[in-house]
C-alpha cells in the first residue's frame, strides 16, 4: 500500500514530483519513483517511520538515524 498523490502532496507541501522527491529525501523518507515520475511512499513510512529498510528507497540512510552528540562517555566512571 502506498500513499495517494494527495497524501504525498500534503506530506511534502509540494505538487511537482521533482519537488516532492527533494522534500522526501531531505526528510529521510524512503520512496520509490514510479514510471510516471511520481514518488510512491509506502504507508509504513508514515505509520512506522524507519520500519521499512528494504527495497529501493532513495533516501540516504544517515538521514533516517538520529545523530549522537560527540563528547566524553562518563558511564565508565560510575
Secondary structure, 3 states (H helix, E strand, C coil): CECCHHHHHHHHCCCCHHHHHHHHHHHCCCCEECCCCCEECECHHHHCCCCCCCCCCCCCHHHHCCCCCCCCCHHHHC
